[in-house]
């Protein structure tokens, strides 16, 4: 049971890549944190590492699903939790095309389940992990992409996240609603904790940078570029890569802004893009990985993957103006070097089979 006057935050998906880094940011900021994760893609070992690094921190772990609204309501009430950072969900474009129902069930279903629990418990503040995939294929004149760009997703992942956004905005605008939401649409997330406590470990790994570094580490024979005939200067997709620590700082600043407003004062939902404003092609990313590891990385180009827009680059001026947030990690190489150091120190990733006891509490 939480102490009544402490500002405890619920982080859904807090054992995953971005979620665990967010928990670390909150603990370093002196926050009390409850993590909810079903461990379908997250790592119990990440929670173990957080506990060991912060033994005096107020960190609770609940193994459970955001689809269980009754359990969520109990967690929010018993923890006296007023703020939620919602990361739990499915997040792979290719997988969403192969298994769209899973994405609608987990992403849209999980978000509406959480909204119901927040309504029942009286929790007010919600920072939602959304995505630039809600924009679909923006016309060239719309790049860099502002928050006003039309949202027309081209894959089930983006469509399910857009449905979540709309559900959140509807819930906030309902008569008598106390919900104060923020929606962060972020671009490609890279890097890891500079101190090496946490990293990026997916199974299977499909993200560009860790996949490329796995080739450099000898865990894969070659890196496969998915499409070399896009309407871009070198034929490969262009993306905006934001460091995970910078992204977590954006979440914390957004949460602080929500909590700083009087509960009865009018507050429009905060909607922000989070990115650097600089685009890099996949070939440029591979070249950056080669610079970091100091050798060439075998690669070949295959056919395009469905659902990939040619170019996604953020206009992040709104969050800069509103919260004075800026991406601080300089360039691709610094973020890639963070992950390369972590991968060399943790060649088996989190190796959960050897380190699976997070002292978790089942609900």
C-alpha positions as a printed NumPy array, in Angstrom:
array([[  0.   ,   0.   ,   0.   ],
       [  1.384,   3.365,  -1.012],
       [  1.852,   6.24 ,   1.407],
       [ -1.071,   8.558,   0.83 ],
       [  0.892,  11.752,   0.18 ],
       [  3.567,  10.372,  -2.167],
       [  3.3  ,  11.114,  -5.878],
       [  3.235,   7.584,  -7.243],
       [  3.188,   7.026, -11.011],
       [  1.923,   3.933, -12.835],
       [  4.036,   2.947, -15.839],
       [  2.306,   0.399, -18.051],
       [  4.762,  -1.625, -20.118],
       [  7.474,  -0.519, -17.71 ],
       [  9.579,  -3.66 , -18.205],
       [  9.969,  -2.981, -21.932],
       [ 12.65 ,  -1.041, -23.767],
       [ 11.235,   2.498, -23.545],
       [  9.145,   1.831, -20.441],
       [ 12.097,   0.618, -18.353],
       [ 14.115,   3.684, -19.322],
       [ 11.148,   5.802, -18.257],
       [ 11.076,   4.066, -14.868],
       [ 14.777,   4.831, -14.476],
       [ 14.136,   8.505, -15.276],
       [ 11.31 ,   8.649, -12.718],
       [ 13.366,   6.968,  -9.993],
       [ 16.219,   9.377, -10.59 ],
       [ 13.706,  12.219, -10.267],
       [ 12.65 ,  10.903,  -6.85 ],
       [  9.267,   9.548,  -7.93 ],
       [  7.564,   6.48 ,  -6.507],
       [  6.732,   4.077,  -9.341],
       [  4.424,   1.134,  -9.883],
       [  5.227,  -0.882, -13.013],
       [  2.56 ,  -2.965, -14.708],
       [  3.74 ,  -5.4  , -17.377],
       [  2.57 ,  -8.811, -18.584],
       [  6.16 ,  -9.678, -19.637],
       [  5.022, -10.761, -23.105],
       [  7.743,  -8.556, -24.577],
       [  9.185,  -6.888, -21.457],
       [ 11.939,  -8.187, -19.211],
       [ 11.644,  -9.043, -15.532],
       [ 15.43 ,  -8.7  , -15.421],
       [ 15.119,  -5.003, -16.252],
       [ 13.105,  -4.549, -13.059],
       [ 15.69 ,  -6.554, -11.128],
       [ 18.422,  -4.243, -12.396],
       [ 16.408,  -1.158, -11.468],
       [ 15.861,  -2.517,  -7.941],
       [ 19.545,  -3.3  ,  -7.488],
       [ 20.66 ,   0.098,  -8.78 ],
       [ 18.09 ,   1.945,  -6.651],
       [ 17.647,  -0.199,  -3.5  ],
       [ 16.011,   2.6  ,  -1.533],
       [ 13.628,   3.575,  -4.335],
       [  9.902,   3.098,  -4.038],
       [  9.414,   0.666,  -6.894],
       [  6.58 ,  -1.836,  -7.076],
       [  6.135,  -4.368,  -9.874],
       [  2.794,  -5.937, -10.764],
       [  2.67 ,  -8.656, -13.394],
       [ -0.581,  -8.208, -15.266],
       [ -2.279,  -7.067, -18.455],
       [ -3.758,  -3.678, -19.314],
       [ -6.696,  -5.632, -20.719],
       [ -7.733,  -6.421, -17.13 ],
       [ -9.604,  -3.243, -16.207],
       [-10.723,  -4.479, -12.771],
       [ -7.145,  -5.285, -11.803],
       [ -5.998,  -1.887, -13.102],
       [ -8.634,  -0.165, -10.995],
       [ -7.391,  -1.977,  -7.871],
       [ -3.775,  -1.05 ,  -8.619],
       [ -4.67 ,   2.612,  -9.115],
       [ -6.806,   2.771,  -5.98 ],
       [ -4.505,   0.829,  -3.675],
       [ -1.486,   2.813,  -4.83 ],
       [ -3.279,   6.173,  -4.572],
       [ -2.053,   6.715,  -8.137],
       [ -3.08 ,   9.882,  -9.942],
       [ -0.778,   9.719, -12.992],
       [ -0.212,   7.069, -15.648],
       [  2.451,   6.799, -18.334],
       [  1.016,   4.34 , -20.841],
       [  3.61 ,   2.406, -22.873],
       [  2.027,  -1.053, -22.917],
       [  1.159,  -2.273, -26.4  ],
       [  2.353,  -3.835, -29.631],
       [  4.708,  -1.71 , -31.73 ],
       [  6.04 ,  -3.474, -34.854],
       [  4.838,  -2.395, -38.294],
       [  5.559,  -5.712, -40.018],
       [  3.974,  -7.772, -37.269],
       [  0.882,  -5.56 , -37.33 ],
       [  0.345,  -6.409, -40.986],
       [  0.623, -10.127, -40.245],
       [ -1.406, -10.039, -37.003],
       [ -3.701,  -6.992, -37.126],
       [ -6.271,  -8.337, -34.655],
       [ -3.579,  -8.588, -31.962],
       [ -2.801,  -4.909, -32.482],
       [ -6.404,  -3.808, -32.235],
       [ -7.008,  -6.027, -29.214],
       [ -3.915,  -5.034, -27.252],
       [ -3.448,  -1.409, -28.302],
       [ -7.009,  -0.171, -28.644],
       [ -8.478,  -2.65 , -26.147],
       [ -5.757,  -2.038, -23.588],
       [ -6.106,   1.732, -23.809],
       [ -9.884,   1.71 , -23.385],
       [ -9.455,  -0.707, -20.463],
       [ -7.004,   1.717, -18.854],
       [ -9.315,   4.682, -19.467],
       [-12.148,   2.831, -17.748],
       [ -9.913,   2.037, -14.764],
       [ -8.74 ,   5.652, -14.515],
       [-12.342,   6.813, -14.561],
       [-13.333,   4.341, -11.838],
       [-10.366,   5.183,  -9.619],
       [-10.329,   8.935, -10.208],
       [ -6.806,   9.016, -11.666],
       [ -6.44 ,  12.228, -13.636],
       [ -3.181,  12.471, -15.567],
       [ -2.32 ,  10.35 , -18.598],
       [  0.715,  10.571, -20.882],
       [  0.137,   8.288, -23.853],
       [  2.856,   6.708, -25.971],
       [  1.718,   7.342, -29.533],
       [  3.62 ,   7.297, -32.798],
       [  4.41 ,   9.1  , -36.024],
       [  2.868,   6.04 , -37.729],
       [ -0.515,   7.719, -37.23 ],
       [  0.468,  10.161, -40.013],
       [  0.726,   7.423, -42.636],
       [  2.462,   8.653, -45.789],
       [  2.621,  12.435, -45.504],
       [  3.005,  14.392, -48.761],
       [  6.5  ,  15.79 , -49.307],
       [  5.245,  19.322, -48.641],
       [  4.223,  18.24 , -45.106],
       [  7.742,  17.152, -44.097],
       [  8.953,  17.885, -41.494],
       [  5.671,  16.719, -40.013],
       [  3.797,  18.988, -37.604],
       [  1.026,  17.906, -35.246],
       [ -1.469,  19.495, -37.645],
       [ -0.59 ,  17.04 , -40.418],
       [ -3.497,  14.835, -41.494],
       [ -3.499,  11.431, -39.809],
       [ -4.065,   8.628, -42.295],
       [ -2.213,   5.483, -41.133],
       [ -0.939,   3.013, -43.713],
       [ -0.551,   0.006, -41.394],
       [ -2.56 ,  -1.582, -38.552],
       [ -0.032,  -0.431, -35.949],
       [ -0.567,   3.237, -36.808],
       [ -4.329,   2.734, -37.165],
       [ -4.617,   1.126, -33.727],
       [ -2.596,   3.927, -32.13 ],
       [ -4.78 ,   6.557, -33.809],
       [ -7.838,   4.786, -32.391],
       [ -6.231,   5.044, -28.945],
       [ -5.677,   8.767, -29.409],
       [ -9.302,   9.308, -30.356],
       [-10.557,   7.265, -27.406],
       [ -8.388,   9.329, -25.04 ],
       [ -9.608,  12.631, -26.468],
       [-13.239,  11.477, -26.303],
       [-12.794,  10.389, -22.686],
       [-11.236,  13.735, -21.777],
       [-14.033,  15.73 , -23.414],
       [-16.876,  13.8  , -21.773],
       [-19.087,  15.792, -19.43 ],
       [-17.708,  15.707, -15.896],
       [-14.453,  14.017, -16.933],
       [-11.425,  14.719, -14.715],
       [ -8.997,  13.219, -17.243],
       [ -6.045,  15.4  , -18.243],
       [ -4.239,  13.694, -21.123],
       [ -1.125,  14.261, -23.171],
       [ -0.287,  12.45 , -26.393],
       [  3.333,  12.111, -27.497],
       [  3.803,  11.07 , -31.121],
       [  7.376,  10.013, -31.322],
       [  9.594,   8.941, -34.104],
       [ 12.228,   6.17 , -34.173],
       [ 13.723,   5.576, -30.717],
       [ 17.391,   4.591, -30.36 ],
       [ 20.182,   4.286, -27.821],
       [ 20.056,   3.231, -24.196],
       [ 21.002,   4.315, -20.702],
       [ 24.469,   5.935, -20.96 ],
       [ 25.505,   4.247, -17.7  ],
       [ 24.81 ,   0.801, -19.163],
       [ 22.147,  -0.287, -16.682],
       [ 19.428,  -0.83 , -19.294],
       [ 19.498,  -1.675, -22.984],
       [ 17.425,  -2.768, -25.961],
       [ 16.588,  -6.457, -26.177],
       [ 13.75 ,  -7.727, -28.388],
       [ 12.932, -11.235, -29.497],
       [ 12.877, -11.395, -32.423],
       [ 14.872,  -8.237, -33.096],
       [ 13.579,  -6.237, -36.064],
       [ 14.714,  -2.678, -35.273],
       [ 17.305,  -1.282, -37.64 ],
       [ 20.172,  -0.349, -35.32 ],
       [ 20.216,  -3.377, -32.986],
       [ 19.757,  -5.649, -36.01 ],
       [ 22.753,  -4.036, -37.688],
       [ 24.848,  -4.295, -34.528],
       [ 23.933,  -7.97 , -34.165],
       [ 25.672,  -8.542, -37.492],
       [ 28.717,  -6.663, -36.21 ],
       [ 28.675,  -8.852, -33.086],
       [ 28.531, -12.054, -35.131],
       [ 25.009, -12.992, -34.04 ],
       [ 23.689, -12.598, -37.607],
       [ 25.375, -13.131, -40.952],
       [ 24.134, -10.005, -42.719],
       [ 21.948,  -6.943, -42.393],
       [ 18.945,  -6.82 , -44.723],
       [ 17.796,  -3.449, -46.047],
       [ 14.064,  -3.661, -46.654],
       [ 13.717,  -1.875, -49.963],
       [ 16.183,   0.152, -51.989],
       [ 13.827,   1.815, -54.472],
       [ 12.034,   4.449, -52.392],
       [ 11.778,   8.028, -53.668],
       [ 14.64 ,   9.176, -51.441],
       [ 18.206,  10.225, -52.329],
       [ 19.707,   6.748, -51.768],
       [ 16.552,   4.674, -52.262],
       [ 16.125,   3.662, -48.597],
       [ 13.616,   4.937, -46.065],
       [ 14.409,   8.093, -44.112],
       [ 13.562,   8.325, -40.417],
       [ 14.021,  10.714, -37.504],
       [ 15.954,   8.991, -34.688],
       [ 15.488,  10.276, -31.123],
       [ 17.509,   9.011, -28.173],
       [ 15.511,   7.091, -25.562],
       [ 16.814,   9.243, -22.695],
       [ 15.725,  12.411, -24.507],
       [ 12.329,  10.822, -25.15 ],
       [ 11.907,   9.952, -21.465],
       [ 12.817,  13.514, -20.533],
       [  9.985,  14.674, -22.824],
       [  7.562,  12.386, -20.972],
       [  8.669,  13.646, -17.569],
       [  8.426,  17.289, -18.62 ],
       [  4.967,  16.639, -20.056],
       [  3.811,  14.951, -16.854],
       [  5.168,  17.834, -14.797],
       [  3.234,  20.278, -16.996],
       [ -0.001,  18.336, -16.527],
       [  0.422,  18.159, -12.755],
       [  1.351,  21.851, -12.467],
       [ -2.102,  22.964, -13.588],
       [ -4.846,  23.363, -10.995],
       [ -7.307,  20.44 , -11.225],
       [-10.249,  22.728, -12.002],
       [ -8.431,  25.   , -14.465],
       [ -9.195,  24.545, -18.179],
       [ -6.504,  22.572, -19.978],
       [ -6.592,  21.432, -23.581],
       [ -5.004,  18.042, -24.243],
       [ -1.279,  18.335, -24.872],
       [ -0.266,  16.784, -28.211],
       [  3.406,  16.804, -29.137],
       [  5.708,  15.309, -31.741],
       [  8.985,  14.13 , -30.215],
       [ 11.927,  13.95 , -32.603],
       [ 15.103,  15.681, -33.662],
       [ 13.952,  17.288, -36.898],
       [ 16.778,  15.521, -38.764],
       [ 16.226,  12.551, -41.056],
       [ 18.68 ,   9.733, -41.791],
       [ 18.321,   7.036, -44.414],
       [ 18.752,   3.372, -43.573],
       [ 22.004,   3.349, -45.535],
       [ 23.246,   6.282, -43.468],
       [ 22.35 ,   4.392, -40.303],
       [ 24.336,   1.369, -41.459],
       [ 27.305,   3.63 , -42.212],
       [ 27.021,   5.137, -38.718],
       [ 27.023,   1.629, -37.212],
       [ 30.151,   0.827, -39.211],
       [ 31.859,   3.947, -37.872],
       [ 31.001,   3.001, -34.296],
       [ 32.14 ,  -0.627, -34.524],
       [ 35.146,   0.211, -36.701],
       [ 34.529,  -2.255, -39.52 ],
       [ 32.23 ,  -2.964, -42.44 ],
       [ 28.91 ,  -4.725, -41.877],
       [ 27.753,  -7.288, -44.486],
       [ 24.44 ,  -6.263, -45.989],
       [ 22.058,  -6.87 , -48.847],
       [ 18.922,  -5.221, -50.131],
       [ 15.633,  -7.128, -50.294],
       [ 12.112,  -6.23 , -51.383],
       [ 10.162,  -3.539, -49.578],
       [  8.171,  -4.371, -46.473],
       [  4.524,  -3.361, -46.624],
       [  3.367,  -0.389, -44.566],
       [  6.632,   1.601, -44.592],
       [  6.347,   5.293, -45.579],
       [  9.371,   6.629, -47.488],
       [ 10.073,   9.523, -45.118],
       [  9.083,  10.437, -41.545],
       [ 10.817,  13.443, -39.984],
       [  9.46 ,  15.443, -37.056],
       [  8.659,  19.088, -36.65 ],
       [  9.128,  19.173, -32.867],
       [  8.831,  22.935, -32.527],
       [  5.59 ,  22.75 , -30.51 ],
       [  7.109,  20.817, -27.6  ],
       [ 10.165,  23.057, -27.807],
       [  8.033,  26.208, -27.527],
       [  5.691,  24.835, -24.885],
       [  8.016,  22.894, -22.573],
       [ 11.468,  24.024, -23.697],
       [ 12.286,  20.403, -24.557],
       [ 15.102,  19.717, -27.017],
       [ 16.831,  16.525, -28.102],
       [ 20.212,  16.676, -26.363],
       [ 22.031,  13.572, -27.601],
       [ 24.225,  14.694, -30.524],
       [ 23.908,  12.721, -33.743],
       [ 23.436,   9.062, -34.557],
       [ 26.884,   7.875, -33.533],
       [ 26.508,   8.739, -29.84 ],
       [ 23.265,   6.785, -29.514],
       [ 24.594,   3.835, -31.494],
       [ 27.715,   3.768, -29.309],
       [ 25.533,   3.547, -26.186],
       [ 23.777,   0.461, -27.497],
       [ 27.   ,  -1.105, -28.829],
       [ 28.612,  -0.815, -25.385],
       [ 25.539,  -2.401, -23.779],
       [ 25.425,  -5.25 , -26.297],
       [ 29.108,  -6.052, -25.785],
       [ 28.618,  -6.045, -22.005],
       [ 25.409,  -8.094, -22.3  ],
       [ 25.879, -10.475, -25.255],
       [ 22.836, -12.515, -24.19 ],
       [ 20.706,  -9.44 , -23.613],
       [ 18.916,  -9.511, -20.288],
       [ 19.373, -13.303, -20.087],
       [ 16.137, -13.64 , -18.161],
       [ 16.452, -17.356, -17.571],
       [ 19.423, -16.631, -15.336],
       [ 17.965, -13.531, -13.721],
       [ 14.195, -13.731, -13.714],
       [ 13.244, -12.924, -10.13 ],
       [ 12.082,  -9.327,  -9.98 ],
       [ 10.191,  -9.815,  -6.733],
       [  7.037,  -9.305,  -8.698],
       [  3.559,  -9.275,  -7.274],
       [  0.823, -11.036,  -9.216],
       [ -2.643,  -9.529,  -9.063]])
